[in-house]
Amino acid sequence: MHIDLNRSGSKTLPHQISETLSQRISSGLLQQGVRLPSVRSLAITLNVSQVTVSKAYDMLEKRGLIYCRQGKGCFVADPTHNRRQEEGCWQDLYDDYLPRAQLWRNFDVSEVKYPFHLAAIHSELLPLQDIGDTYASLVKEQPELMATYGNFQGDLELRNVMREHLKSRGISLTSSDLMITSGTQQGIDLVARTFVGPGDTVYLEAPSYTGAIDVFAGRGAEMIFVPTDSEGMRVDVLTKMCDQRPPKLIYTIPTFQNPSGVTMSITRRQRLLELARSYRCLIVEDDPFSDLYFHAPPPRAIKSMDPDGHVVYMKSFSKVLAPGCRIACVAAEGNILSRLIAAKSASDLGSPLLTQKAVLPFIAEKYDAYAAQLRITLRGRMEKAAKLLKLYAPPGVNYILPEGGLNLWLELPPSPDIASLHDLAEQESISFLPGDVCYSAETPSRHIRLCYSQMKESEMEEGLQRFLRVLGRFLQ
């Protein structure tokens, strides 16, 4: 079993081993009943002492994540384990390099009737017919597109359209400064694989996007989470942290942050950019939701204030148009972008040209009018959800209504057993996203995320009332 250890980091080696194994257990990479490597074998693999591994296993056993039997070994906790699992399976012992996979574990579309866990927009609100018609027309009239590899950097015509889109939002770049990716998830992965290695310090907001945490964990980065308040990331706290651990990269979702919904103030955006300049590091500015504001437009993007190329800006289009199309734009300059394009060429040989051509006309001609109407609809959804929370949320449940985006971030009273709450909700065919997966540390979160845009409006209202009744019974 491979675990990246940072021997000069701030966390002890037993803590690093325990944390990685706990993340693998919680994300399902180590399934219940599976036997862990022996203390001796893991110590040899990781080049640490057996005492170090024993301490890590003790930490896990005290948390109830594993159990150990003298003479048989240690197993992932499961009261229904069987003899075959104790004897082990060769696949269970086959090494991999995945420290966690919460995105896979928690975002898979389940069979529940009320899927509040998924931050998405219901299909009836998306322009699927328009994009589908264009797709069908292209297949019929230009079938050669299906036989053509796309440019590694992305279709030039689409990049021209996206250049104008970004320019209208204060980001002035050339088409040569843009790259098309298969969603921002690929963009984050490309940045991490290109610029982040084992032991590099990556700063993120606390909480942060699960998919980004998975990616940085996979690179062996030392992730440090920066507290947030109503103005977003505490840049003053980050500055002090950087004195101790200089950053290689800072990842942020400054507008309608996922999962908290908080928006970073313009002052903090400016200070964050100044910090990146002083440390000569990159900021990854992830922007999936800035067009989904409910009242006034949000502060301008950090990238719009960046003359020196410290910001890699990522703009998702698939989330608000057609998630299955997987289209996003990455904006960067100079040698930073060149290296990202090189990484992308090795990753996928270029995004599908047919898909790029299919979304192009809508983004060029209809996107702004569509986004304006979508904002009105989503605001109505959020306000209905807010009324239900006001009426039915149990005492001690706190939340701040977002100014845009898709999610509500609820804080529960102290010491909640969110895993048990999740099981109760599933019995009512309801899902939600546990806050634990939005951190990498072992400290349990008291938060849960609910998305109010994934279902039809009537289903959202019915499902939210049901969930709040479940929550009320749970907190009694």
C-alpha positions, 0 to 999 in steps of 0.5 A: 500500500503506497502512502506519500509521507512528508517527513518534514511536514507539520504532521507526525508520520503516524498522523499522516498514515492514519489520516490517509487510511481514514480517508481511504476507508471513508471514500470506499477505497478500503471496504469494510472487512478488508484486512490491512497490511501487517504492521511489519509489511507496511513499515517496510513499504513506507520505510518507517518504524513498526512503532510508527505504524502501530501508533497509526493503527491505534489511532484508527482503532480508537476512532472505530474505523478498524479492529485488530485481532491478535494473530490475524491482523487489523481489518476495516471495521464491519460487524458482518465481516466473514472468513474470506475477507479475513483471509484476504484477496489479492486485489485488496493487497494490490498497491495503488496510489489513491489516498482518497476518492470522496468525489466518486463515493459521495457524488455518484447518482444514487437511487434516492428520490430526493438527491440533495447531495448533487450540486446540479441544475435540473434538466428541465431548466437547461437548454438541452433541446437547443444544444441537442438540435445543434449536435444532431445537425452537426452529425448529419451535415458534418459527420467528419467532425466525428473523425477529427481530433480536436486541437490540444488547446481547444477549437479556435472558434470556441476560444474566440467566443469564450474570449469575448465572454470573459472580456464582457466580465472584465477579463481581457485576454487573447484566444491564445491565452485560453484552453478548453477542458473537459470541465473544470475538474480536468483543469484542476487535475492538469494544474495539480499534475503539472505543478504540484508534487509530494510535500508541496503546500496547497492552501484551500478554503475551509471547507472546499470543493471535494473534487479539488481535495481529491486531486491534491491529495492524489499528488501527495500535497500538504493541504492546509485549510484556511478559515473563512467568514462572511467575506470569504477566505481569511487572507490575514490568517493565510498570510501568517500561515504562509510565513511558516509554510510558503505556498506552492499553490492557492486554490479558491472558489471566491464567488458563491463558494462550494460548498459554503456559498460565501463570496470573497470581498473585493478587498480580500481578492486584491490582498490574495493576489498581492500575496501570490505575487510576493510568494511567486505562486499560483492562484487557481480561481475556480468559477462555476457559479458567478453568472448565477447571482440573485441580486447584484453581480459579484465582485470582479474575478481575481483574474481581471486584476492579474497583469503578471499571470499569477492566476489560472482562471477556470470557468465552467460552462457545462454545469449551467448548460449541459453537464454531459458536454463537459466544457470549461475554459481555462485562462492562463498566460505564457509558459504556465499555459504552455505546460498545461497544454502539454499536460492535456495533450498527454491526458486526452489528445484534445477535447472532443471537437464535436462537443465543442462545436455543439455548444458554441452557437448557444454560448455565442448567441443565447447564453447571456439571455438564458443566464438572466432567466436562470438567475430568476428561476434559481432565486425563486427556488432558493427563496422557497427553500429558505421559507421551508427552513424558516418554518421547519428547521429544528432549533440549533440549526444555523445557515446563511442564505446565499447570494447566488449558486446552487447550495445551502450550507447548514450547521447542525448543533454540536456533536451530531452523528452525521453518518447516522443522520445520513442513514435515516435520510436514505430510509426516506429516499433522501440524500445530502452531502456530509460536510466531512468530505469538504475537508481533508483533516480528521476533525468531524464537520457539523455541516451538511450541504443541500442543493435546491436546484437538482429536482423539480420545484415541487419535488424539492419542496416535498423532499426538503420538508421530509428531510427537515422532519427527519432532522427534527426527529434526529436532533430530539 
